[in-house]
Amino acid sequence: MDTEGSQSSLSSSAQDSPHDPCKMFIGGLSWQTTQEGLNEYFCKFGEVKDCMVMRDPVTKRSRGFGFVTYLDQTGVDNVLAQNRHELDSKTIDPKVAFPRRAQPKLVTRTKKIFVGGLSVNTTIEDVKQYFDQFGKVSLCFISFCCRCLT
């Protein structure tokens, strides 16, 4: 894993480190978002201790996510208090970061799924009927590429 502005790689002990309540995972970043842009946006919510945009080690292209660490929990609380965040014309998804091994297994923020490869003959009722076996389906829609329908 490569980070913008840093040549160091994460050691296994860094990945296994205890949960830091001041560290946030920032998902959905634009490919154009830089470390400086990320810092500039999130410093509005509190004093930023560290921030990084994760990059592919080979191509050096953004992987579409990063991390921001605040000096204290107030910055995290201020970020989470705002419902919508937009950076570089893209809606981003900040969350409290958890180390990979400490990921809470039953806590989910979204209950949405994407199902691809449906035939044009598949109806909303077909999809609802199938997924009802796993739990209540509250919303279902099917969208097709307009080029695929011609």
N, CA and C atoms as an extended XYZ file, in Angstrom:
450
Properties=species:S:1:pos:R:3:atomname:S:1:resname:S:1:resid:I:1 pbc="F F F"
N         0.840       -1.169        0.000 N   MET     1
C         0.000        0.000        0.000 CA  MET     1
C         0.885        1.232        0.000 C   MET     1
N         0.571        2.186       -0.818 N   ASP     2
C         1.366        3.391       -0.908 CA  ASP     2
C         0.497        4.570       -0.525 C   ASP     2
N         1.082        5.527        0.152 N   THR     3
C         0.346        6.731        0.512 CA  THR     3
C         1.004        7.919       -0.140 C   THR     3
N         0.204        8.924       -0.429 N   GLU     4
C         0.739       10.137       -1.023 CA  GLU     4
C         1.634       10.824       -0.007 C   GLU     4
N         2.815       11.198       -0.413 N   GLY     5
C         3.711       11.932        0.455 CA  GLY     5
C         4.441       11.069        1.464 C   GLY     5
N         4.345        9.766        1.336 N   SER     6
C         4.999        8.885        2.295 CA  SER     6
C         5.526        7.660        1.574 C   SER     6
N         6.722        7.264        1.910 N   GLN     7
C         7.303        6.079        1.300 CA  GLN     7
C         7.209        4.871        2.218 C   GLN     7
N         6.757        5.092        3.468 N   SER     8
C         6.722        3.972        4.405 CA  SER     8
C         5.535        3.073        4.119 C   SER     8
N         5.703        1.794        4.430 N   SER     9
C         4.596        0.858        4.277 CA  SER     9
C         4.123        0.450        5.661 C   SER     9
N         2.887       -0.035        5.738 N   LEU    10
C         2.334       -0.427        7.021 CA  LEU    10
C         2.929       -1.755        7.460 C   LEU    10
N         3.395       -1.807        8.673 N   SER    11
C         3.881       -3.078        9.207 CA  SER    11
C         2.700       -3.836        9.776 C   SER    11
N         2.868       -5.115       10.023 N   SER    12
C         1.772       -5.906       10.563 CA  SER    12
C         1.383       -5.403       11.945 C   SER    12
N         2.327       -4.870       12.716 N   SER    13
C         1.979       -4.362       14.038 CA  SER    13
C         1.143       -3.099       13.930 C   SER    13
N         1.329       -2.307       12.883 N   ALA    14
C         0.511       -1.110       12.692 CA  ALA    14
C        -0.913       -1.503       12.346 C   ALA    14
N        -1.080       -2.571       11.569 N   GLN    15
C        -2.417       -3.011       11.212 CA  GLN    15
C        -3.139       -3.621       12.404 C   GLN    15
N        -2.393       -4.216       13.329 N   ASP    16
C        -2.987       -4.869       14.479 CA  ASP    16
C        -3.133       -3.908       15.659 C   ASP    16
N        -2.774       -2.627       15.473 N   SER    17
C        -2.813       -1.683       16.573 CA  SER    17
C        -4.238       -1.478       17.067 C   SER    17
N        -4.375       -1.054       18.345 N   PRO    18
C        -5.706       -0.864       18.888 CA  PRO    18
C        -6.449        0.254       18.167 C   PRO    18
N        -7.756        0.225       18.312 N   HIS    19
C        -8.630        1.207       17.683 CA  HIS    19
C        -8.271        2.618       18.140 C   HIS    19
N        -8.120        3.556       17.201 N   ASP    20
C        -7.861        4.967       17.490 CA  ASP    20
C        -9.138        5.739       17.204 C   ASP    20
N        -9.853        6.214       18.217 N   PRO    21
C       -11.128        6.902       18.001 CA  PRO    21
C       -10.989        8.234       17.276 C   PRO    21
N        -9.765        8.701       17.087 N   CYS    22
C        -9.544        9.970       16.388 CA  CYS    22
C        -9.230        9.772       14.903 C   CYS    22
N        -9.169        8.515       14.459 N   LYS    23
C        -8.824        8.212       13.073 CA  LYS    23
C       -10.091        7.897       12.285 C   LYS    23
N       -10.183        8.493       11.085 N   MET    24
C       -11.342        8.288       10.230 CA  MET    24
C       -10.929        7.706        8.887 C   MET    24
N       -11.751        6.800        8.385 N   PHE    25
C       -11.626        6.266        7.031 CA  PHE    25
C       -12.473        7.175        6.148 C   PHE    25
N       -11.914        7.614        5.025 N   ILE    26
C       -12.649        8.482        4.111 CA  ILE    26
C       -12.797        7.741        2.786 C   ILE    26
N       -14.002        7.274        2.498 N   GLY    27
C       -14.269        6.524        1.270 CA  GLY    27
C       -14.882        7.404        0.197 C   GLY    27
N       -14.815        6.926       -1.032 N   GLY    28
C       -15.445        7.607       -2.151 CA  GLY    28
C       -14.700        8.823       -2.661 C   GLY    28
N       -13.392        8.893       -2.423 N   LEU    29
C       -12.617       10.044       -2.888 CA  LEU    29
C       -12.508       10.067       -4.409 C   LEU    29
N       -12.478       11.264       -4.950 N   SER    30
C       -12.228       11.454       -6.380 CA  SER    30
C       -10.788       11.028       -6.676 C   SER    30
N       -10.549       10.583       -7.894 N   TRP    31
C        -9.179       10.219       -8.286 CA  TRP    31
C        -8.262       11.440       -8.228 C   TRP    31
N        -8.847       12.645       -8.323 N   GLN    32
C        -8.053       13.873       -8.326 CA  GLN    32
C        -7.762       14.408       -6.919 C   GLN    32
N        -8.386       13.865       -5.899 N   THR    33
C        -8.182       14.380       -4.540 CA  THR    33
C        -6.746       14.134       -4.097 C   THR    33
N        -6.131       15.200       -3.580 N   THR    34
C        -4.747       15.116       -3.092 CA  THR    34
C        -4.744       15.121       -1.566 C   THR    34
N        -3.602       14.830       -1.000 N   GLN    35
C        -3.447       14.877        0.447 CA  GLN    35
C        -3.716       16.292        0.950 C   GLN    35
N        -3.243       17.278        0.215 N   GLU    36
C        -3.449       18.673        0.611 CA  GLU    36
C        -4.936       19.042        0.575 C   GLU    36
N        -5.643       18.601       -0.467 N   GLY    37
C        -7.067       18.878       -0.584 CA  GLY    37
C        -7.867       18.205        0.521 C   GLY    37
N        -7.477       16.981        0.853 N   LEU    38
C        -8.135       16.232        1.923 CA  LEU    38
C        -7.936       16.959        3.261 C   LEU    38
N        -6.710       17.376        3.516 N   ASN    39
C        -6.384       18.095        4.742 CA  ASN    39
C        -7.144       19.421        4.811 C   ASN    39
N        -7.180       20.144        3.709 N   GLU    40
C        -7.854       21.445        3.661 CA  GLU    40
C        -9.346       21.302        3.971 C   GLU    40
N        -9.978       20.256        3.445 N   TYR    41
C       -11.398       20.053        3.694 CA  TYR    41
C       -11.650       19.677        5.158 C   TYR    41
N       -10.895       18.721        5.684 N   PHE    42
C       -11.192       18.194        7.016 CA  PHE    42
C       -10.664       19.054        8.160 C   PHE    42
N        -9.773       20.006        7.890 N   CYS    43
C        -9.299       20.885        8.972 CA  CYS    43
C       -10.403       21.846        9.420 C   CYS    43
N       -11.484       21.957        8.642 N   LYS    44
C       -12.625       22.791        9.044 CA  LYS    44
C       -13.341       22.208       10.258 C   LYS    44
N       -13.153       20.922       10.529 N   PHE    45
C       -13.888       20.237       11.581 CA  PHE    45
C       -13.085       20.066       12.869 C   PHE    45
N       -11.788       20.314       12.798 N   GLY    46
C       -10.920       20.176       13.966 CA  GLY    46
C        -9.468       20.131       13.526 C   GLY    46
N        -8.562       20.105       14.494 N   GLU    47
C        -7.135       20.113       14.167 CA  GLU    47
C        -6.685       18.738       13.684 C   GLU    47
N        -6.212       18.694       12.433 N   VAL    48
C        -5.797       17.443       11.802 CA  VAL    48
C        -4.365       17.113       12.199 C   VAL    48
N        -4.183       15.920       12.732 N   LYS    49
C        -2.855       15.431       13.126 CA  LYS    49
C        -2.143       14.805       11.923 C   LYS    49
N        -2.913       14.057       11.105 N   ASP    50
C        -2.322       13.361        9.966 CA  ASP    50
C        -3.411       13.084        8.942 C   ASP    50
N        -3.059       13.092        7.683 N   CYS    51
C        -4.004       12.663        6.651 CA  CYS    51
C        -3.225       12.058        5.499 C   CYS    51
N        -3.879       11.114        4.808 N   MET    52
C        -3.216       10.454        3.680 CA  MET    52
C        -4.251        9.973        2.672 C   MET    52
N        -3.891       10.047        1.418 N   VAL    53
C        -4.682        9.472        0.330 CA  VAL    53
C        -3.957        8.196       -0.070 C   VAL    53
N        -4.655        7.073       -0.050 N   MET    54
C        -4.019        5.803       -0.380 CA  MET    54
C        -3.862        5.680       -1.890 C   MET    54
N        -2.695        5.203       -2.312 N   ARG    55
C        -2.366        5.099       -3.734 CA  ARG    55
C        -1.900        3.691       -4.083 C   ARG    55
N        -2.159        3.300       -5.317 N   ASP    56
C        -1.683        2.016       -5.815 CA  ASP    56
C        -0.156        2.076       -5.874 C   ASP    56
N         0.543        1.078       -5.332 N   PRO    57
C         2.009        1.132       -5.315 CA  PRO    57
C         2.640        1.082       -6.701 C   PRO    57
N         1.962        0.494       -7.672 N   VAL    58
C         2.536        0.378       -9.013 CA  VAL    58
C         2.216        1.606       -9.861 C   VAL    58
N         0.919        1.943       -9.962 N   THR    59
C         0.497        3.033      -10.848 CA  THR    59
C         0.557        4.399      -10.177 C   THR    59
N         0.620        4.422       -8.857 N   LYS    60
C         0.607        5.652       -8.052 CA  LYS    60
C        -0.726        6.400       -8.163 C   LYS    60
N        -1.728        5.755       -8.745 N   ARG    61
C        -3.045        6.364       -8.878 CA  ARG    61
C        -3.804        6.190       -7.558 C   ARG    61
N        -4.647        7.177       -7.225 N   SER    62
C        -5.443        7.103       -6.008 CA  SER    62
C        -6.291        5.842       -6.016 C   SER    62
N        -6.447        5.232       -4.848 N   ARG    63
C        -7.303        4.053       -4.711 CA  ARG    63
C        -8.724        4.454       -4.308 C   ARG    63
N        -8.976        5.760       -4.193 N   GLY    64
C       -10.323        6.242       -3.919 CA  GLY    64
C       -10.688        6.303       -2.448 C   GLY    64
N        -9.692        6.160       -1.567 N   PHE    65
C        -9.962        6.300       -0.143 CA  PHE    65
C        -8.727        6.825        0.563 C   PHE    65
N        -8.925        7.271        1.784 N   GLY    66
C        -7.818        7.787        2.573 CA  GLY    66
C        -8.157        7.761        4.052 C   GLY    66
N        -7.280        8.374        4.846 N   PHE    67
C        -7.469        8.420        6.291 CA  PHE    67
C        -7.164        9.816        6.797 C   PHE    67
N        -7.917       10.244        7.794 N   VAL    68
C        -7.671       11.516        8.471 CA  VAL    68
C        -7.645       11.209        9.958 C   VAL    68
N        -6.626       11.715       10.645 N   THR    69
C        -6.534       11.541       12.097 CA  THR    69
C        -6.546       12.917       12.745 C   THR    69
N        -7.448       13.095       13.702 N   TYR    70
C        -7.552       14.350       14.435 CA  TYR    70
C        -6.760       14.272       15.732 C   TYR    70
N        -6.402       15.448       16.257 N   LEU    71
C        -5.704       15.481       17.542 CA  LEU    71
C        -6.611       15.027       18.678 C   LEU    71
N        -7.910       15.311       18.562 N   ASP    72
C        -8.845       14.841       19.589 CA  ASP    72
C       -10.169       14.434       18.950 C   ASP    72
N       -11.001       13.801       19.732 N   GLN    73
C       -12.267       13.224       19.255 CA  GLN    73
C       -13.261       14.278       18.765 C   GLN    73
N       -13.098       15.527       19.167 N   THR    74
C       -14.031       16.580       18.759 CA  THR    74
C       -14.102       16.705       17.241 C   THR    74
N       -12.971       16.601       16.574 N   GLY    75
C       -12.951       16.682       15.109 CA  GLY    75
C       -13.783       15.572       14.485 C   GLY    75
N       -13.652       14.363       14.996 N   VAL    76
C       -14.421       13.218       14.496 CA  VAL    76
C       -15.908       13.462       14.713 C   VAL    76
N       -16.268       13.916       15.904 N   ASP    77
C       -17.670       14.185       16.221 CA  ASP    77
C       -18.252       15.254       15.299 C   ASP    77
N       -17.470       16.286       15.008 N   ASN    78
C       -17.938       17.351       14.116 CA  ASN    78
C       -18.166       16.836       12.696 C   ASN    78
N       -17.285       15.962       12.226 N   VAL    79
C       -17.445       15.374       10.890 CA  VAL    79
C       -18.707       14.519       10.844 C   VAL    79
N       -18.877       13.668       11.845 N   LEU    80
C       -20.019       12.763       11.863 CA  LEU    80
C       -21.344       13.496       12.067 C   LEU    80
N       -21.302       14.690       12.657 N   ALA    81
C       -22.523       15.470       12.880 CA  ALA    81
C       -23.090       16.015       11.568 C   ALA    81
N       -22.252       16.119       10.549 N   GLN    82
C       -22.707       16.617        9.243 CA  GLN    82
C       -23.130       15.424        8.391 C   GLN    82
N       -24.334       15.492        7.838 N   ASN    83
C       -24.883       14.358        7.086 CA  ASN    83
C       -24.202       14.121        5.753 C   ASN    83
N       -23.838       15.169        5.043 N   ARG    84
C       -23.308       15.016        3.686 CA  ARG    84
C       -21.981       15.745        3.557 C   ARG    84
N       -21.033       15.084        2.913 N   HIS    85
C       -19.716       15.683        2.677 CA  HIS    85
C       -19.400       15.581        1.196 C   HIS    85
N       -18.921       16.678        0.618 N   GLU    86
C       -18.554       16.683       -0.792 CA  GLU    86
C       -17.166       17.300       -0.945 C   GLU    86
N       -16.317       16.599       -1.679 N   LEU    87
C       -14.953       17.052       -1.927 CA  LEU    87
C       -14.610       16.777       -3.385 C   LEU    87
N       -14.086       17.773       -4.074 N   ASP    88
C       -13.727       17.646       -5.488 CA  ASP    88
C       -14.917       17.142       -6.308 C   ASP    88
N       -16.097       17.730       -6.060 N   SER    89
C       -17.342       17.435       -6.787 CA  SER    89
C       -17.812       15.991       -6.616 C   SER    89
N       -17.417       15.353       -5.528 N   LYS    90
C       -17.834       13.977       -5.281 CA  LYS    90
C       -18.293       13.833       -3.835 C   LYS    90
N       -19.401       13.134       -3.626 N   THR    91
C       -19.869       12.860       -2.271 CA  THR    91
C       -18.946       11.811       -1.658 C   THR    91
N       -18.413       12.132       -0.493 N   ILE    92
C       -17.483       11.226        0.175 CA  ILE    92
C       -18.149       10.643        1.417 C   ILE    92
N       -17.576        9.563        1.937 N   ASP    93
C       -18.179        8.824        3.034 CA  ASP    93
C       -17.190        8.652        4.189 C   ASP    93
N       -17.142        9.631        5.114 N   PRO    94
C       -16.240        9.491        6.259 CA  PRO    94
C       -16.850        8.619        7.351 C   PRO    94
N       -16.027        7.738        7.910 N   LYS    95
C       -16.452        6.837        8.993 CA  LYS    95
C       -15.312        6.729        9.995 C   LYS    95
N       -15.639        6.356       11.214 N   VAL    96
C       -14.598        6.075       12.199 CA  VAL    96
C       -13.846        4.845       11.703 C   VAL    96
N       -12.526        4.920       11.712 N   ALA    97
C       -11.705        3.814       11.202 CA  ALA    97
C       -11.524        2.749       12.274 C   ALA    97
N       -11.564        1.491       11.847 N   PHE    98
C       -11.281        0.369       12.731 CA  PHE    98
C       -10.137       -0.420       12.105 C   PHE    98
N        -9.200       -0.907       12.924 N   PRO    99
C        -8.159       -1.776       12.366 CA  PRO    99
C        -8.820       -2.985       11.714 C   PRO    99
N        -8.231       -3.512       10.667 N   ARG   100
C        -8.834       -4.621        9.926 CA  ARG   100
C        -9.278       -5.758       10.829 C   ARG   100
N        -8.451       -6.148       11.766 N   ARG   101
C        -8.782       -7.292       12.620 CA  ARG   101
C        -9.807       -6.941       13.685 C   ARG   101
N       -10.001       -5.654       13.936 N   ALA   102
C       -10.956       -5.246       14.965 CA  ALA   102
C       -12.288       -4.810       14.360 C   ALA   102
N       -12.475       -5.077       13.065 N   GLN   103
C       -13.728       -4.678       12.413 CA  GLN   103
C       -14.906       -5.293       13.148 C   GLN   103
N       -15.870       -4.464       13.546 N   PRO   104
C       -17.054       -5.048       14.176 CA  PRO   104
C       -17.812       -5.874       13.143 C   PRO   104
N       -18.124       -7.103       13.475 N   LYS   105
C       -18.704       -8.009       12.502 CA  LYS   105
C       -20.189       -7.785       12.267 C   LYS   105
N       -20.923       -7.320       13.275 N   LEU   106
C       -22.361       -7.184       13.132 CA  LEU   106
C       -22.816       -5.752       12.889 C   LEU   106
N       -21.908       -4.796       12.936 N   VAL   107
C       -22.287       -3.403       12.745 CA  VAL   107
C       -22.205       -3.070       11.261 C   VAL   107
N       -23.330       -2.684       10.683 N   THR   108
C       -23.334       -2.267        9.294 CA  THR   108
C       -24.032       -0.926        9.182 C   THR   108
N       -23.522       -0.086        8.343 N   ARG   109
C       -24.100        1.238        8.180 CA  ARG   109
C       -25.128        1.237        7.066 C   ARG   109
N       -24.943        0.379        6.102 N   THR   110
C       -25.862        0.336        4.972 CA  THR   110
C       -26.364       -1.086        4.779 C   THR   110
N       -27.542       -1.188        4.255 N   LYS   111
C       -28.104       -2.503        3.978 CA  LYS   111
C       -28.455       -2.597        2.504 C   LYS   111
N       -27.692       -1.882        1.686 N   LYS   112
C       -27.916       -1.884        0.246 CA  LYS   112
C       -27.010       -2.915       -0.405 C   LYS   112
N       -27.509       -3.508       -1.471 N   ILE   113
C       -26.666       -4.392       -2.265 CA  ILE   113
C       -26.862       -4.047       -3.737 C   ILE   113
N       -25.852       -4.354       -4.521 N   PHE   114
C       -25.920       -4.193       -5.964 CA  PHE   114
C       -25.945       -5.590       -6.565 C   PHE   114
N       -26.870       -5.809       -7.475 N   VAL   115
C       -26.949       -7.094       -8.165 CA  VAL   115
C       -26.782       -6.800       -9.650 C   VAL   115
N       -25.752       -7.314      -10.248 N   GLY   116
C       -25.492       -7.074      -11.662 CA  GLY   116
C       -25.801       -8.290      -12.504 C   GLY   116
N       -25.833       -8.097      -13.805 N   GLY   117
C       -26.000       -9.201      -14.735 CA  GLY   117
C       -27.411       -9.732      -14.848 C   GLY   117
N       -28.405       -8.929      -14.455 N   LEU   118
C       -29.793       -9.373      -14.587 CA  LEU   118
C       -30.210       -9.348      -16.055 C   LEU   118
N       -31.077      -10.259      -16.423 N   SER   119
C       -31.576      -10.237      -17.798 CA  SER   119
C       -32.610       -9.123      -17.930 C   SER   119
N       -32.863       -8.681      -19.145 N   VAL   120
C       -33.844       -7.617      -19.365 CA  VAL   120
C       -35.253       -8.093      -19.032 C   VAL   120
N       -35.453       -9.385      -18.903 N   ASN   121
C       -36.769       -9.939      -18.563 CA  ASN   121
C       -37.022       -9.990      -17.056 C   ASN   121
N       -36.014       -9.711      -16.243 N   THR   122
C       -36.171       -9.762      -14.788 CA  THR   122
C       -37.030       -8.588      -14.329 C   THR   122
N       -38.013       -8.879      -13.472 N   THR   123
C       -38.893       -7.830      -12.950 CA  THR   123
C       -38.518       -7.499      -11.511 C   THR   123
N       -39.026       -6.372      -11.037 N   ILE   124
C       -38.803       -5.983       -9.653 CA  ILE   124
C       -39.390       -7.038       -8.723 C   ILE   124
N       -40.540       -7.581       -9.084 N   GLU   125
C       -41.167       -8.626       -8.265 CA  GLU   125
C       -40.277       -9.858       -8.166 C   GLU   125
N       -39.620      -10.233       -9.263 N   ASP   126
C       -38.692      -11.377       -9.240 CA  ASP   126
C       -37.576      -11.143       -8.220 C   ASP   126
N       -37.013       -9.949       -8.250 N   VAL   127
C       -35.901       -9.618       -7.353 CA  VAL   127
C       -36.391       -9.610       -5.905 C   VAL   127
N       -37.535       -8.945       -5.653 N   LYS   128
C       -38.086       -8.900       -4.292 CA  LYS   128
C       -38.375      -10.298       -3.764 C   LYS   128
N       -39.005      -11.114       -4.587 N   GLN   129
C       -39.368      -12.469       -4.178 CA  GLN   129
C       -38.122      -13.271       -3.790 C   GLN   129
N       -37.070      -13.150       -4.584 N   TYR   130
C       -35.846      -13.885       -4.290 CA  TYR   130
C       -35.223      -13.416       -2.976 C   TYR   130
N       -35.080      -12.088       -2.802 N   PHE   131
C       -34.375      -11.567       -1.635 CA  PHE   131
C       -35.212      -11.557       -0.362 C   PHE   131
N       -36.517      -11.745       -0.453 N   ASP   132
C       -37.368      -11.851        0.734 CA  ASP   132
C       -36.964      -13.024        1.626 C   ASP   132
N       -36.321      -14.030        1.065 N   GLN   133
C       -35.897      -15.171        1.876 CA  GLN   133
C       -34.802      -14.780        2.877 C   GLN   133
N       -34.133      -13.639        2.636 N   PHE   134
C       -33.056      -13.194        3.515 CA  PHE   134
C       -33.502      -12.122        4.498 C   PHE   134
N       -34.692      -11.568        4.301 N   GLY   135
C       -35.195      -10.499        5.163 CA  GLY   135
C       -36.104       -9.575        4.376 C   GLY   135
N       -36.703       -8.628        5.088 N   LYS   136
C       -37.650       -7.710        4.464 CA  LYS   136
C       -36.934       -6.805        3.451 C   LYS   136
N       -37.479       -6.723        2.257 N   VAL   137
C       -36.954       -5.839        1.218 CA  VAL   137
C       -37.740       -4.535        1.310 C   VAL   137
N       -37.059       -3.442        1.641 N   SER   138
C       -37.767       -2.180        1.816 CA  SER   138
C       -37.821       -1.366        0.532 C   SER   138
N       -36.861       -1.515       -0.345 N   LEU   139
C       -36.844       -0.766       -1.600 CA  LEU   139
C       -36.098       -1.587       -2.638 C   LEU   139
N       -36.638       -1.603       -3.821 N   CYS   140
C       -36.007       -2.356       -4.895 CA  CYS   140
C       -36.224       -1.602       -6.199 C   CYS   140
N       -35.185       -1.447       -6.981 N   PHE   141
C       -35.354       -0.880       -8.311 CA  PHE   141
C       -34.344       -1.501       -9.253 C   PHE   141
N       -34.687       -1.466      -10.510 N   ILE   142
C       -33.826       -2.024      -11.546 CA  ILE   142
C       -33.534       -0.906      -12.534 C   ILE   142
N       -32.268       -0.706      -12.820 N   SER   143
C       -31.902        0.274      -13.838 CA  SER   143
C       -31.064       -0.428      -14.897 C   SER   143
N       -31.331       -0.084      -16.129 N   PHE   144
C       -30.617       -0.676      -17.251 CA  PHE   144
C       -29.884        0.411      -18.023 C   PHE   144
N       -28.789        0.057      -18.599 N   CYS   145
C       -28.048        0.939      -19.475 CA  CYS   145
C       -28.882        1.144      -20.752 C   CYS   145
N       -29.085        2.394      -21.131 N   CYS   146
C       -29.942        2.669      -22.286 CA  CYS   146
C       -29.359        2.058      -23.565 C   CYS   146
N       -28.057        1.874      -23.647 N   ARG   147
C       -27.450        1.247      -24.829 CA  ARG   147
C       -27.791       -0.219      -24.906 C   ARG   147
N       -28.046       -0.837      -23.740 N   CYS   148
C       -28.353       -2.271      -23.691 CA  CYS   148
C       -29.768       -2.570      -24.147 C   CYS   148
N       -30.626       -1.600      -24.129 N   LEU   149
C       -32.030       -1.818      -24.462 CA  LEU   149
C       -32.329       -1.630      -25.954 C   LEU   149
N       -31.364       -1.163      -26.711 N   THR   150
C       -31.615       -0.937      -28.140 CA  THR   150
C       -31.168       -2.106      -28.977 C   THR   150
